Structures are given as C-alpha cells and as structure tokens.
C-alpha cells in the first residue's frame, strides 16, 4: 500500500472527521476527502490532501516529504473549518501507522508556519490550508538494496 493510500485511509476512517464532512461525489458511502483537487462544484465541506514525496532524499532509506491539507467550507463558517482542522490533526498526529507491517512508522509533524486561511474569489467560501512534514523508512527499498549486495 502506498503512503498516500495509508494517509487517505486514516482520514476517511477517522470518525470525528467523517461526522463533519459531506459524502464524496465519487463514492457516496465515503466522506468527502479527496487525494486530488476536487471539482469546483463539489459540495462543501470537504478536504483535499496533496502528498509530495520527492525522489531526491538525502538519506537513501528515509523518505522525507510534505503533506498539504486544504479544507473548504461554505457560509463563511470559519468555526467549522477550524473544527475540521482539529479532527484532521488528531487523525494525522495520533497513533502509529505504516505502509505495511514490515515498514517503519509513518511520522507526520505540523510544518512550521505552514498553515492559515487562503483568500477565495467567493467570499462565502472559507479555505484553510495546513502543511505537514512526512517521514518514513522505506523497508522495501532497504530490502531490495541489501539483497542486491549494495
């Protein structure tokens, strides 16, 4: 399973978050958490997640990346956006989770200075963006390299 899928699953299965979101336009049985930019006419509130895991990490086995969470709420409801953000943070920052039983734990930390409200063209829309640092150890890569004799 990919790191993105693990994080996505963590968010869509976090009860405190799912209670605050509409249903997904892709699968109405799931909450509105998207791992791509949702269409402009998507019903609010919803969450977009964007994971960036660059291939040029300094450490060969440790993968460093970033996760952006964008929350969209209507009716100028900043309190609702902040409530959703609290649940996103709880989901991402509590407990241990990993890509597979062999892999190291995925660690997620709030990125310094990486959060805040984003102005939107439509004043009734509240857009809150939060940034996180993502770190995990790639056991599959370690195994491949060690088996190859490097």
C-alpha positions as CSV (number, residue, x, y, z in Angstrom):
1,X,0.0,0.0,0.0
2,X,1.3,3.5,-0.8
3,X,2.0,6.2,1.8
4,X,-0.7,8.3,0.2
5,X,-3.3,5.5,0.5
6,X,-2.4,4.9,4.1
7,X,-2.9,8.6,4.9
8,X,-6.1,8.8,2.9
9,X,-7.5,5.7,4.7
10,X,-6.5,7.2,8.0
11,X,-8.5,10.4,7.2
12,X,-11.6,8.7,5.7
13,X,-11.9,6.3,8.7
14,X,-11.5,8.9,11.4
15,X,-15.0,9.2,12.9
16,X,-14.6,12.7,14.3
17,X,-13.7,13.9,10.8
18,X,-16.3,11.9,8.8
19,X,-19.0,13.3,11.0
20,X,-18.1,16.9,9.8
21,X,-17.9,16.3,6.1
22,X,-20.4,15.7,3.3
23,X,-20.3,12.5,1.3
24,X,-17.9,12.0,-1.6
25,X,-19.0,12.7,-5.1
26,X,-17.1,9.6,-6.2
27,X,-18.4,7.2,-3.6
28,X,-21.4,8.4,-1.6
29,X,-20.6,5.8,1.1
30,X,-17.3,7.6,2.0
31,X,-16.7,11.1,3.4
32,X,-15.5,13.9,1.2
33,X,-11.8,13.5,1.4
34,X,-10.0,13.8,-1.9
35,X,-6.5,12.8,-2.8
36,X,-6.7,15.1,-5.9
37,X,-8.2,18.5,-6.4
38,X,-12.0,18.2,-6.2
39,X,-14.1,19.7,-9.0
40,X,-15.1,23.3,-8.4
41,X,-18.8,22.4,-7.9
42,X,-18.1,19.8,-5.1
43,X,-20.4,20.1,-2.2
44,X,-18.8,21.5,0.9
45,X,-17.4,20.9,3.4
46,X,-14.6,18.7,2.1
47,X,-10.9,18.1,2.4
48,X,-8.2,17.8,-0.3
49,X,-4.9,16.2,0.5
50,X,-1.7,16.5,-1.6
51,X,1.3,14.4,-0.8
52,X,4.7,15.2,-2.2
53,X,7.4,12.6,-1.7
54,X,10.4,13.8,-3.7
55,X,12.8,11.2,-5.1
56,X,15.9,13.2,-4.1
57,X,16.1,12.4,-0.4
58,X,19.4,12.8,1.3
59,X,19.1,9.5,3.2
60,X,18.6,6.6,0.9
61,X,16.3,4.7,3.2
62,X,14.5,7.5,4.9
63,X,11.8,9.3,2.8
64,X,11.1,13.0,3.7
65,X,8.1,14.7,2.1
66,X,5.3,17.1,2.7
67,X,1.5,16.8,3.0
68,X,-0.9,19.7,2.3
69,X,-4.4,19.6,3.6
70,X,-6.9,22.0,2.2
71,X,-10.3,22.4,3.9
72,X,-13.2,24.0,2.0
73,X,-16.3,25.2,3.9
74,X,-19.2,27.4,2.8
75,X,-21.3,30.0,4.5
76,X,-18.2,31.8,5.9
77,X,-18.1,29.2,8.6
78,X,-14.6,29.6,9.9
79,X,-15.5,27.7,13.1
80,X,-16.5,24.7,11.0
81,X,-13.1,24.9,9.1
82,X,-11.2,25.0,12.4
83,X,-13.2,22.1,13.8
84,X,-12.4,20.0,10.7
85,X,-8.8,21.0,11.0
86,X,-8.7,19.9,14.7
87,X,-10.0,16.4,13.6
88,X,-7.5,16.2,10.7
89,X,-4.7,17.0,13.1
90,X,-6.0,14.3,15.6
91,X,-6.1,11.8,12.8
92,X,-2.7,12.5,11.4
93,X,-0.8,13.1,14.7
94,X,-2.2,10.4,16.9
95,X,-1.1,6.8,17.0
96,X,1.3,4.9,14.8
97,X,0.6,3.7,11.3
98,X,2.7,2.3,8.4
99,X,2.6,1.3,4.8
100,X,3.0,-2.4,5.7
101,X,3.8,-4.5,8.8
102,X,7.5,-4.5,7.6
103,X,7.8,-0.8,7.1
104,X,8.7,1.8,9.7
105,X,6.1,4.0,11.2
106,X,4.9,7.0,9.1
107,X,5.7,10.1,11.1
108,X,3.7,13.3,10.5
109,X,4.5,16.6,12.1
110,X,3.0,20.1,11.6
111,X,5.2,22.1,9.3
112,X,6.4,25.4,10.9
113,X,4.5,28.4,9.7
114,X,2.7,26.3,7.1
115,X,-1.0,26.9,8.0
116,X,-3.6,29.6,7.5
117,X,-6.6,30.9,5.7
118,X,-6.4,31.3,2.0
119,X,-8.4,34.1,0.2
120,X,-11.0,32.8,-2.2
121,X,-12.8,34.7,-5.0
122,X,-16.2,33.9,-3.5
123,X,-16.4,35.5,0.0
124,X,-18.8,32.9,1.3
125,X,-16.1,30.1,0.9
126,X,-13.6,29.5,3.7
127,X,-10.4,27.8,2.6
128,X,-8.0,26.7,5.2
129,X,-4.6,25.2,4.3
130,X,-2.4,23.2,6.6
131,X,1.1,21.8,5.9
132,X,2.7,18.8,7.5
133,X,6.1,17.1,7.2
134,X,6.0,13.4,6.4
135,X,8.9,11.0,7.3
136,X,9.0,7.2,6.9
137,X,11.5,4.4,6.4
138,X,11.2,2.5,3.2
139,X,11.6,-1.1,4.2
140,X,11.0,-2.3,0.6
141,X,13.9,-0.2,-0.6
142,X,16.2,-1.3,2.2
143,X,15.4,-5.0,1.5
144,X,16.0,-4.5,-2.3
145,X,19.3,-2.8,-1.7
146,X,20.5,-5.3,0.9
147,X,19.5,-8.3,-1.2
148,X,21.4,-6.8,-4.1
149,X,24.6,-6.7,-2.1
150,X,25.0,-2.9,-2.0
